[in-house]
Amino acid sequence: MKWAYIDFDAALMTIPKEAMKMGKELKVPLADQALAILNEAHKDTGELEYVFMSTIGIGKNKPIGESATTNAIRRMIDPRTATNAIRRMIDPRTGKSFGTGFMTSHGFRHTASTILNELEYPADAIELQMAHVTQNVVRDTYNKAQLMPARTMMMREWAILIDGLINNN
């Protein structure tokens, strides 16, 4: 994520089509909680190109990669470094600790999609938020809706849900 993508006043991140795998611009509404995180990060990396910098590549202006969050999950479940609460998180199917093999950074997309669908948000809004491209070429040709009001509300409510999980509510 580049700082150039963030519009704090509009509470919106716009990723240009050149940076997207499917070559289609993505607009992401930002909840207040996301803006607070970005404001905090701006203190450290606001003068750099990327929002979240690799500790290895700060001098080289390199962003963290997907493996950084997966490695953080792996460290959380490492018996030498995990808290007691983490050590007790056992996959009932395998009898092993949760972590890589059960959850990866990309797996959070699966979790978000599943929860948002269970909460009965509009499927089109979820798919747009996930930057998924429909397989229906005719519909995609004619339907240019972005569903920003629904997606903005969904992201606000998602942030509140995450806050509740963090605070054990």
Secondary structure as a PSIPRED ss2 file (coil, helix, strand):
# PSIPRED VFORMAT (PSIPRED V4.0)

   1 M C   1.000  0.000  0.000
   2 K E   0.000  0.000  1.000
   3 W H   0.000  1.000  0.000
   4 A H   0.000  1.000  0.000
   5 Y H   0.000  1.000  0.000
   6 I E   0.000  0.000  1.000
   7 D E   0.000  0.000  1.000
   8 F C   1.000  0.000  0.000
   9 D C   1.000  0.000  0.000
  10 A C   1.000  0.000  0.000
  11 A C   1.000  0.000  0.000
  12 L E   0.000  0.000  1.000
  13 M E   0.000  0.000  1.000
  14 T E   0.000  0.000  1.000
  15 I E   0.000  0.000  1.000
  16 P C   1.000  0.000  0.000
  17 K H   0.000  1.000  0.000
  18 E H   0.000  1.000  0.000
  19 A H   0.000  1.000  0.000
  20 M C   1.000  0.000  0.000
  21 K C   1.000  0.000  0.000
  22 M C   1.000  0.000  0.000
  23 G C   1.000  0.000  0.000
  24 K C   1.000  0.000  0.000
  25 E C   1.000  0.000  0.000
  26 L E   0.000  0.000  1.000
  27 K E   0.000  0.000  1.000
  28 V E   0.000  0.000  1.000
  29 P E   0.000  0.000  1.000
  30 L C   1.000  0.000  0.000
  31 A C   1.000  0.000  0.000
  32 D H   0.000  1.000  0.000
  33 Q H   0.000  1.000  0.000
  34 A H   0.000  1.000  0.000
  35 L H   0.000  1.000  0.000
  36 A H   0.000  1.000  0.000
  37 I H   0.000  1.000  0.000
  38 L H   0.000  1.000  0.000
  39 N H   0.000  1.000  0.000
  40 E H   0.000  1.000  0.000
  41 A H   0.000  1.000  0.000
  42 H H   0.000  1.000  0.000
  43 K H   0.000  1.000  0.000
  44 D H   0.000  1.000  0.000
  45 T H   0.000  1.000  0.000
  46 G C   1.000  0.000  0.000
  47 E C   1.000  0.000  0.000
  48 L C   1.000  0.000  0.000
  49 E C   1.000  0.000  0.000
  50 Y E   0.000  0.000  1.000
  51 V C   1.000  0.000  0.000
  52 F C   1.000  0.000  0.000
  53 M E   0.000  0.000  1.000
  54 S C   1.000  0.000  0.000
  55 T C   1.000  0.000  0.000
  56 I C   1.000  0.000  0.000
  57 G C   1.000  0.000  0.000
  58 I H   0.000  1.000  0.000
  59 G H   0.000  1.000  0.000
  60 K H   0.000  1.000  0.000
  61 N C   1.000  0.000  0.000
  62 K C   1.000  0.000  0.000
  63 P E   0.000  0.000  1.000
  64 I C   1.000  0.000  0.000
  65 G C   1.000  0.000  0.000
  66 E H   0.000  1.000  0.000
  67 S H   0.000  1.000  0.000
  68 A H   0.000  1.000  0.000
  69 T H   0.000  1.000  0.000
  70 T H   0.000  1.000  0.000
  71 N H   0.000  1.000  0.000
  72 A H   0.000  1.000  0.000
  73 I H   0.000  1.000  0.000
  74 R H   0.000  1.000  0.000
  75 R H   0.000  1.000  0.000
  76 M H   0.000  1.000  0.000
  77 I H   0.000  1.000  0.000
  78 D C   1.000  0.000  0.000
  79 P C   1.000  0.000  0.000
  80 R C   1.000  0.000  0.000
  81 T C   1.000  0.000  0.000
  82 A C   1.000  0.000  0.000
  83 T C   1.000  0.000  0.000
  84 N H   0.000  1.000  0.000
  85 A H   0.000  1.000  0.000
  86 I H   0.000  1.000  0.000
  87 R H   0.000  1.000  0.000
  88 R C   1.000  0.000  0.000
  89 M C   1.000  0.000  0.000
  90 I E   0.000  0.000  1.000
  91 D C   1.000  0.000  0.000
  92 P C   1.000  0.000  0.000
  93 R C   1.000  0.000  0.000
  94 T C   1.000  0.000  0.000
  95 G C   1.000  0.000  0.000
  96 K C   1.000  0.000  0.000
  97 S E   0.000  0.000  1.000
  98 F C   1.000  0.000  0.000
  99 G C   1.000  0.000  0.000
 100 T C   1.000  0.000  0.000
 101 G C   1.000  0.000  0.000
 102 F C   1.000  0.000  0.000
 103 M C   1.000  0.000  0.000
 104 T C   1.000  0.000  0.000
 105 S C   1.000  0.000  0.000
 106 H C   1.000  0.000  0.000
 107 G H   0.000  1.000  0.000
 108 F H   0.000  1.000  0.000
 109 R H   0.000  1.000  0.000
 110 H H   0.000  1.000  0.000
 111 T H   0.000  1.000  0.000
 112 A H   0.000  1.000  0.000
 113 S H   0.000  1.000  0.000
 114 T H   0.000  1.000  0.000
 115 I H   0.000  1.000  0.000
 116 L H   0.000  1.000  0.000
 117 N H   0.000  1.000  0.000
 118 E H   0.000  1.000  0.000
 119 L C   1.000  0.000  0.000
 120 E C   1.000  0.000  0.000
 121 Y C   1.000  0.000  0.000
 122 P C   1.000  0.000  0.000
 123 A H   0.000  1.000  0.000
 124 D H   0.000  1.000  0.000
 125 A H   0.000  1.000  0.000
 126 I H   0.000  1.000  0.000
 127 E H   0.000  1.000  0.000
 128 L H   0.000  1.000  0.000
 129 Q H   0.000  1.000  0.000
 130 M C   1.000  0.000  0.000
 131 A C   1.000  0.000  0.000
 132 H C   1.000  0.000  0.000
 133 V C   1.000  0.000  0.000
 134 T C   1.000  0.000  0.000
 135 Q C   1.000  0.000  0.000
 136 N C   1.000  0.000  0.000
 137 V H   0.000  1.000  0.000
 138 V H   0.000  1.000  0.000
 139 R H   0.000  1.000  0.000
 140 D H   0.000  1.000  0.000
 141 T H   0.000  1.000  0.000
 142 Y H   0.000  1.000  0.000
 143 N C   1.000  0.000  0.000
 144 K C   1.000  0.000  0.000
 145 A C   1.000  0.000  0.000
 146 Q C   1.000  0.000  0.000
 147 L C   1.000  0.000  0.000
 148 M H   0.000  1.000  0.000
 149 P H   0.000  1.000  0.000
 150 A H   0.000  1.000  0.000
 151 R H   0.000  1.000  0.000
 152 T H   0.000  1.000  0.000
 153 M H   0.000  1.000  0.000
 154 M H   0.000  1.000  0.000
 155 M H   0.000  1.000  0.000
 156 R H   0.000  1.000  0.000
 157 E H   0.000  1.000  0.000
 158 W H   0.000  1.000  0.000
 159 A H   0.000  1.000  0.000
 160 I H   0.000  1.000  0.000
 161 L H   0.000  1.000  0.000
 162 I H   0.000  1.000  0.000
 163 D H   0.000  1.000  0.000
 164 G H   0.000  1.000  0.000
 165 L H   0.000  1.000  0.000
 166 I H   0.000  1.000  0.000
 167 N C   1.000  0.000  0.000
 168 N C   1.000  0.000  0.000
 169 N C   1.000  0.000  0.000
